């Protein structure tokens, strides 16, 4: 991420994936919110979109309250993330 400027949606989605990737067993939405710097209610919508596209997987556990999930990045999400960072780096090198 660059500086203090406003992040694009693509940067936010990539950051969400990056934070979730750090926890291969899955992570709760509140911890993801803290890592990304986005309020939980807004983040839930974004994570649901990532889940709908197959980039993130929702994981339920017996010890959780109803409606609470852990999230993990799918192999497709990891591929997307790798490609995103490569393209972002490429564009920065060429001033795009």
Residue pairs with C-beta under 8 A, 6 or more apart in sequence:
1 7
1 11
1 15
7 15
10 84
12 36
12 38
12 46
13 46
13 49
13 50
14 81
14 84
14 85
14 88
15 35
15 36
16 32
16 36
16 38
16 43
16 46
16 47
16 50
16 56
17 50
17 55
17 56
17 73
17 77
17 80
17 81
18 81
19 27
19 32
19 35
19 36
20 27
20 32
20 56
20 71
20 72
20 73
20 77
21 73
21 77
21 78
21 81
22 35
23 31
23 72
24 72
25 70
25 72
26 59
26 70
26 71
26 72
27 70
27 71
27 72
28 68
28 69
28 70
28 71
29 40
29 43
29 44
29 47
29 68
29 69
29 71
30 40
32 43
32 47
32 71
33 39
33 40
33 43
36 43
38 46
47 56
47 71
50 56
50 77
51 57
51 58
51 71
54 74
54 76
54 77
55 73
55 74
55 76
55 77
55 80
56 71
56 72
56 73
56 74
56 77
57 71
57 72
57 73
57 74
58 69
58 70
58 71
59 69
59 70
59 71
59 72
60 69
60 70
61 70
64 70
73 81
90 96
